[in-house]
Amino acid sequence: MLIVQKYGGTSVGTVERIQAVADRVAETVANGSSVAVVVSAMGHTTDELVALSSALTRVPSPREMDALLSTGEQISAALLSMALEVRGVRARSFTGRQAGIETEPVFGSARIATIHTEALQTALSEGVVPVITGFQGYAGEDVTTLGRGGSDTTAVAVAAMLHADVCEIYTDVTGVFTTDPRLVKTARKLSEVSYDEMLELANLGAQVLHPRAVENAKRYQVPLVVKSSFSQEEGTYVTETSNLEQQSVVTGIAFEREVARVALIGVSLQKHGLAAVFGKLAREGVNVDVIVQSVVQTVDADVSFTVRESDADKTLSLTRAMQEELSFRDLVLETGLAKVSIVGAGMISNPGVAARMFEVLAGNGIEIKMVSTSEIKVSCIIGESDMEKAVSVLHTAFLESSPAV
């Protein structure tokens, strides 16, 4: 059996934690499995490296930033390999290049193009545990990094290309919960969740897995397990289908803080205003989320959309510069918002879920400003001051009246 294990920054944050990870890997090997390991940088190493660069320049070279940030994972990989050798387990650290992780030629957020697995296959065939740096690869002569969630993405890609039996993601939580247990004390761990549900939860704000990792796991049918590095408790299995949809209409509740809403009043449809606005925002790297359009007349429309609050000023500047070109009458920005979402494959065959969500929020005095839906999710934009209350009352309404697992 071949297992890929990924350990996040908190899991390898200290020498003691690296030793605990080495014990777990050694135990897995002793049980007869072949193991490949992917590691993140220790604790806050990446933040510290960013701070060092900021002390030298406000606008660092993207190439040099990737060269700098990639060193964090190399430290973790080398230290874990040493710890495994002390335990009598043959191990070897691999940088992204040494592991054959080739990416597109983009700095800061590269996507994996392919993995040349020959070196990893050779190590495994020799009984060596390859300890691979997450978050990085190479393009030509340059080191590249994969952006946020890069180590999760590395682990899933390695598991896919090695045809691993399972990819285990070790983190500081024991699995995927119905919602954040720090917010709702009655939140419960799910024994399993489908790729589609997990992808929605990840995209909507759940921090357990990165969306790119889930997307690749679904594409290549890699079974995932989310576990805690600090306990032996069973984790959450992420697979193609889940029996949860037969027991609970809603699987989980996700939320996102610091949302801003931009409203454009009277956007010209004849001038292809919507395409112009969203095309410009995309080219400038602004991620637009919820979009609501209402056609007031046949020639123009009012459109509202959400962005991250950190992008609000940039969005306002870009759209205001287009006012004369597109002849829209007004531009309004609202900050201090949040997004709360319910997710569940059971929604497909259970009408009335959205209505029930709106009823629960209205009954608790929570104003809904925008709505977005798909087959398996309903998202509401609300005031951020109401967010925690909304998550709590929705959890009570949808996930505490019947078993979650």
Phi and psi in degrees as a GROMACS rama.xvg file:
@    title "Ramachandran Plot"
@    xaxis  label "Phi"
@    yaxis  label "Psi"
@TYPE xy
-106.736  125.529  LEU-2
-121.007  131.681  ILE-3
-101.507  125.644  VAL-4
-115.365  130.078  GLN-5
-114.231  131.802  LYS-6
-119.284  124.407  TYR-7
-79.0287  179.58  GLY-8
-60.3202  -38.8573  GLY-9
-68.9441  -29.2081  THR-10
-70.9537  -25.7119  SER-11
-119.938  28.2337  VAL-12
-73.2109  -21.0438  GLY-13
-139.323  168.045  THR-14
-60.0122  -41.2086  VAL-15
-62.2988  -40.0325  GLU-16
-71.6128  -34.7437  ARG-17
-63.2576  -38.8134  ILE-18
-64.2269  -38.7473  GLN-19
-66.1799  -38.5307  ALA-20
-64.427  -42.941  VAL-21
-60.0445  -39.3946  ALA-22
-61.2658  -42.4355  ASP-23
-67.4442  -42.7814  ARG-24
-64.1756  -44.4915  VAL-25
-60.6803  -39.6183  ALA-26
-63.9788  -41.0102  GLU-27
-63.5323  -41.6342  THR-28
-64.8511  -42.6174  VAL-29
-62.6565  -26.9934  ALA-30
-81.0032  1.2737  ASN-31
102.82  4.52925  GLY-32
-95.283  150.534  SER-33
-85.1941  142.401  SER-34
-132.804  133.699  VAL-35
-116.491  136.611  ALA-36
-116.623  139.077  VAL-37
-119.308  132.663  VAL-38
-124.511  149.88  VAL-39
-92.2811  175.731  SER-40
-71.5955  153.915  ALA-41
-65.4004  127.438  MET-42
43.3885  -117.27  GLY-43
-99.4099  24.361  HIS-44
-57.7529  -44.731  THR-45
-61.4114  -42.6907  THR-46
-61.3189  -39.858  ASP-47
-66.2855  -38.1527  GLU-48
-67.2093  -39.5074  LEU-49
-62.1966  -41.2945  VAL-50
-63.2215  -38.3104  ALA-51
-62.4344  -43.553  LEU-52
-66.1416  -37.9129  SER-53
-65.4512  -27.4122  SER-54
-71.5451  -17.2275  ALA-55
-103.289  -34.585  LEU-56
-156.008  146.324  THR-57
-81.3009  -24.9429  ARG-58
-129.02  79.7554  VAL-59
-70.5608  153.903  PRO-60
-63.3051  128.519  SER-61
-56.2457  -36.8834  PRO-62
-62.973  -46.7127  ARG-63
-70.6183  -31.5048  GLU-64
-62.9373  -42.1647  MET-65
-66.3037  -39.8616  ASP-66
-60.6517  -39.0432  ALA-67
-70.6214  -51.9534  LEU-68
-65.6793  -28.3537  LEU-69
-66.9411  -17.8891  SER-70
-70.6464  -25.9403  THR-71
-59.978  -45.7782  GLY-72
-68.9429  -30.9239  GLU-73
-65.1897  -35.5631  GLN-74
-62.9517  -48.6628  ILE-75
-60.3291  -44.6505  SER-76
-64.1014  -42.7125  ALA-77
-66.53  -43.8088  ALA-78
-65.0576  -41.8474  LEU-79
-66.1559  -37.9057  LEU-80
-61.422  -41.6021  SER-81
-61.5812  -44.7819  MET-82
-62.8066  -37.1158  ALA-83
-68.5579  -40.769  LEU-84
-60.7422  -39.2437  GLU-85
-60.0548  -31.3767  VAL-86
-88.8387  9.25978  ARG-87
81.1417  13.2391  GLY-88
-102.928  121.582  VAL-89
-68.2281  129.59  ARG-90
-146.189  155.908  ALA-91
-148.733  129.765  ARG-92
-79.332  144.719  SER-93
-129.906  125.603  PHE-94
-73.3188  172.774  THR-95
-57.4545  -42.4247  GLY-96
-64.4777  -46.5163  ARG-97
-62.8931  -30.1598  GLN-98
-82.575  -4.83119  ALA-99
79.6828  24.1786  GLY-100
-86.7221  94.4943  ILE-101
-90.7518  133.79  GLU-102
-120.874  172.212  THR-103
-68.9248  156.468  GLU-104
-80.4174  66.6413  PRO-105
-129.711  132.986  VAL-106
-91.9674  139.984  PHE-107
90.8426  -29.2592  GLY-108
-153.517  44.3725  SER-109
-69.5315  150.371  ALA-110
-104.007  145.728  ARG-111
-71.7822  127.216  ILE-112
-87.7192  -46.3525  ALA-113
-163.617  166.861  THR-114
-124.939  119.975  ILE-115
-84.7459  102.45  HIS-116
-88.2419  3.25634  THR-117
-54.8363  -46.3515  GLU-118
-65.486  -40.1819  ALA-119
-67.0753  -41.7976  LEU-120
-63.0064  -40.5615  GLN-121
-62.5106  -45.6494  THR-122
-59.7269  -46.5975  ALA-123
-62.7481  -40.4485  LEU-124
-66.7436  -23.9507  SER-125
-90.0748  3.22963  GLU-126
79.0692  20.3378  GLY-127
-98.9735  137.699  VAL-128
-85.8185  112.106  VAL-129
-76.8466  125.997  PRO-130
-107.089  107.344  VAL-131
-102.955  137.557  ILE-132
-71.8038  124.569  THR-133
-78.9295  171.299  GLY-134
76.8637  -1.34074  PHE-135
-142.841  158.97  GLN-136
-155.366  -152.463  GLY-137
-146.626  153.607  TYR-138
-138.713  113.692  ALA-139
62.6823  -123.744  GLY-140
-94.4755  -1.56531  GLU-141
-101.53  148.534  ASP-142
-80.6947  137.188  VAL-143
-125.639  154.155  THR-144
-117.866  157.794  THR-145
-97.5191  -0.814561  LEU-146
83.6044  -171.088  GLY-147
-56.8919  136.166  ARG-148
74.2476  15.0552  GLY-149
-62.6137  -32.6316  GLY-150
-71.3116  -38.0175  SER-151
-59.4085  -44.377  ASP-152
-63.7652  -42.2995  THR-153
-58.1762  -47.2713  THR-154
-60.7684  -45.5219  ALA-155
-66.6762  -41.2332  VAL-156
-63.8981  -42.9253  ALA-157
-62.1902  -44.237  VAL-158
-61.1816  -40.4652  ALA-159
-65.2813  -46.8461  ALA-160
-73.5914  -25.8677  MET-161
-90.9903  -1.56338  LEU-162
55.2218  46.6251  HIS-163
-67.0405  153.443  ALA-164
-74.3918  -29.389  ASP-165
-160.57  151.466  VAL-166
-116.574  116.607  CYS-167
-100.502  121.316  GLU-168
-101.726  110.6  ILE-169
-97.5637  130.327  TYR-170
-142.505  -160.959  THR-171
-99.0177  9.08819  ASP-172
-121.606  160.864  VAL-173
-86.8969  0.84132  THR-174
159.39  -163.1  GLY-175
-94.6889  127.915  VAL-176
-105.383  163.911  PHE-177
-60.3577  -28.6923  THR-178
-162.782  -178.356  THR-179
-65.11  115.546  ASP-180
-66.8905  -14.8985  PRO-181
-73.971  -21.6661  ARG-182
-96.113  -40.989  LEU-183
-124.217  109.358  VAL-184
-63.7613  -23.6648  LYS-185
-88.8394  4.32877  THR-186
-60.4726  142.572  ALA-187
-122.847  148.803  ARG-188
-74.3132  138.613  LYS-189
-89.6303  136.871  LEU-190
-76.3908  -29.2444  SER-191
-155.064  157.359  GLU-192
-152.741  147.42  VAL-193
-80.2227  159.813  SER-194
-54.8129  -45.7957  TYR-195
-63.2391  -42.9884  ASP-196
-64.4515  -43.8443  GLU-197
-64.9551  -37.4982  MET-198
-64.9081  -42.3494  LEU-199
-63.1768  -46.9658  GLU-200
-60.1664  -42.157  LEU-201
-66.4785  -42.4816  ALA-202
-66.8736  -27.1902  ASN-203
-93.5694  5.08813  LEU-204
126.374  -14.4143  GLY-205
-63.3896  133.763  ALA-206
-97.6593  2.72827  GLN-207
-70.2662  -44.0123  VAL-208
-130.252  147.738  LEU-209
-83.2406  140.456  HIS-210
-53.6464  -38.6526  PRO-211
-62.246  -37.0973  ARG-212
-66.563  -43.8209  ALA-213
-65.539  -41.6953  VAL-214
-58.1819  -44.7024  GLU-215
-70.9136  -35.5515  ASN-216
-61.9957  -41.6165  ALA-217
-66.2056  -44.92  LYS-218
-60.8762  -41.3673  ARG-219
-102.92  8.1474  TYR-220
54.6442  48.0331  GLN-221
-91.9812  116.355  VAL-222
-65.3302  129.749  PRO-223
-110.922  147.622  LEU-224
-133.283  126.539  VAL-225
-99.4651  121.682  VAL-226
-133.774  167.492  LYS-227
-94.235  139.474  SER-228
-72.9885  -14.9373  SER-229
-107.582  8.45891  PHE-230
-152.628  167.698  SER-231
-98.0697  10.8406  GLN-232
-64.6876  144.307  GLU-233
-60.4115  143.689  GLU-234
-98.0142  -157.735  GLY-235
-109.031  129.67  THR-236
-91.7711  131.344  TYR-237
-111.282  113.388  VAL-238
-137.56  -176.978  THR-239
-62.8987  -46.6411  GLU-240
-125.575  157.807  THR-241
-134.688  138.317  SER-242
-74.5661  -7.00118  ASN-243
-60.4232  -33.5385  LEU-244
-64.0993  -20.4496  GLU-245
-82.7527  -14.7989  GLN-246
-111.772  -29.9285  GLN-247
-142.077  128.185  SER-248
-63.5323  -42.3163  VAL-249
-105.192  129.855  VAL-250
-90.5372  -40.4778  THR-251
-159.59  167.808  GLY-252
-125.682  124.53  ILE-253
-113.726  159.824  ALA-254
-150.139  157.43  PHE-255
-142.071  129.068  GLU-256
-90.3906  175.745  ARG-257
54.4371  56.9055  GLU-258
-105.664  142.294  VAL-259
-121.835  146.243  ALA-260
-114.017  132.525  ARG-261
-114.387  131.347  VAL-262
-120.023  126.707  ALA-263
-108.255  121.519  LEU-264
-101.61  121.504  ILE-265
76.8595  47.4118  GLY-266
-76.2755  131.135  VAL-267
-70.1687  123.191  SER-268
-78.9945  -31.3816  LEU-269
-66.9431  -28.6564  GLN-270
-93.6295  14.1092  LYS-271
53.352  45.8507  HIS-272
-60.7582  -40.5417  GLY-273
-64.6608  -43.1278  LEU-274
-62.5348  -39.8353  ALA-275
-65.9993  -44.8661  ALA-276
-64.4202  -53.4605  VAL-277
-73.0304  -27.7662  PHE-278
-65.0326  -42.7814  GLY-279
-66.5046  -43.1646  LYS-280
-61.4203  -40.6656  LEU-281
-63.5405  -43.2271  ALA-282
-64.3964  -27.8178  ARG-283
-91.9883  7.61074  GLU-284
78.8428  20.0269  GLY-285
-92.2476  121.815  VAL-286
-87.3172  115.869  ASN-287
-94.4706  135.538  VAL-288
-106.261  -100.587  ASP-289
-74.6633  132.587  VAL-290
-127.087  130.001  ILE-291
-129.187  125.611  VAL-292
-119.055  139.213  GLN-293
-131.652  124.774  SER-294
-86.2465  113.251  VAL-295
-83.6118  -41.9762  VAL-296
-132.971  171.981  GLN-297
-71.9323  -14.1228  THR-298
-103.653  -16.5099  VAL-299
-146.901  172.73  ASP-300
-148.274  156.319  ALA-301
-98.2667  134.57  ASP-302
-134.868  134.32  VAL-303
-119.746  144.637  SER-304
-150.235  159.511  PHE-305
-111.458  148.387  THR-306
-138.449  169.979  VAL-307
-67.2513  145.434  ARG-308
-57.8695  -32.571  GLU-309
-65.3676  -20.2742  SER-310
-99.4549  2.18813  ASP-311
-63.1037  -48.6872  ALA-312
-63.4082  -41.4108  ASP-313
-63.3217  -42.541  LYS-314
-63.0887  -43.2607  THR-315
-61.4568  -43.8795  LEU-316
-64.0012  -43.8573  SER-317
-66.4426  -43.199  LEU-318
-73.4259  -36.6657  THR-319
-63.3216  -33.5751  ARG-320
-66.1607  -16.4143  ALA-321
-100.3  3.31808  MET-322
-62.4677  -43.9565  GLN-323
-67.2365  -41.0954  GLU-324
-62.2699  -40.7123  GLU-325
-103.273  -7.22617  LEU-326
61.519  29.5347  SER-327
-77.5444  148.719  PHE-328
-80.4359  -33.4531  ARG-329
-151.461  159.03  ASP-330
-136.644  123.129  LEU-331
-125.689  135.156  VAL-332
-118.713  132.216  LEU-333
-127.409  125.132  GLU-334
-111.401  -174.937  THR-335
73.2602  32.924  GLY-336
-112.496  170.165  LEU-337
-145.825  163.237  ALA-338
-119.708  128.751  LYS-339
-120.083  133.039  VAL-340
-134.23  140.367  SER-341
-105.545  140.743  ILE-342
-132.496  138.347  VAL-343
179.841  131.538  GLY-344
-63.7551  -23.3061  ALA-345
-66.9879  -14.5483  GLY-346
-64.0375  -27.7569  MET-347
-57.3442  -39.9607  ILE-348
-108.384  11.6204  SER-349
-127.509  92.6301  ASN-350
-67.7293  156.623  PRO-351
93.6358  1.23486  GLY-352
-66.6679  -44.3495  VAL-353
-60.8987  -43.6596  ALA-354
-60.3154  -40.1862  ALA-355
-64.9029  -40.1473  ARG-356
-62.6904  -46.1822  MET-357
-62.3871  -38.2261  PHE-358
-64.4342  -43.2298  GLU-359
-64.3577  -45.5683  VAL-360
-65.089  -45.7571  LEU-361
-62.6218  -39.5097  ALA-362
-65.0259  -17.6694  GLY-363
-108.504  18.0268  ASN-364
69.9715  27.4768  GLY-365
-105.498  116.828  ILE-366
-78.5012  133.142  GLU-367
-97.7163  124.471  ILE-368
-98.9666  -32.7814  LYS-369
-150.325  157.059  MET-370
-136.038  141.165  VAL-371
-137.212  138.672  SER-372
-134.107  158.521  THR-373
-141.641  -174.279  SER-374
-59.5936  -33.1761  GLU-375
-123.578  17.8808  ILE-376
-153.531  153.888  LYS-377
-132.296  126.282  VAL-378
-116.551  139.191  SER-379
-124.426  133.468  CYS-380
-89.9163  125.278  ILE-381
-136.809  174.9  ILE-382
-66.8036  138.837  GLY-383
-62.2449  -29.8765  GLU-384
-65.7632  -19.8035  SER-385
-97.093  -2.61117  ASP-386
-62.1722  -50.9133  MET-387
-62.2563  -40.2517  GLU-388
-62.6319  -42.0026  LYS-389
-62.2016  -45.8065  ALA-390
-60.4606  -43.2419  VAL-391
-63.701  -48.9003  SER-392
-70.481  -32.8627  VAL-393
-70.0666  -37.2684  LEU-394
-63.0628  -42.2428  HIS-395
-63.0679  -43.634  THR-396
-69.15  -40.052  ALA-397
-105.059  -22.4962  PHE-398
-125.135  1.50137  LEU-399
-116.495  -0.439941  GLU-400
-91.4867  -15.1601  SER-401
-148.364  159.939  SER-402
-60.0122  142.258  PRO-403
-83.8909  -23.4401  ALA-404
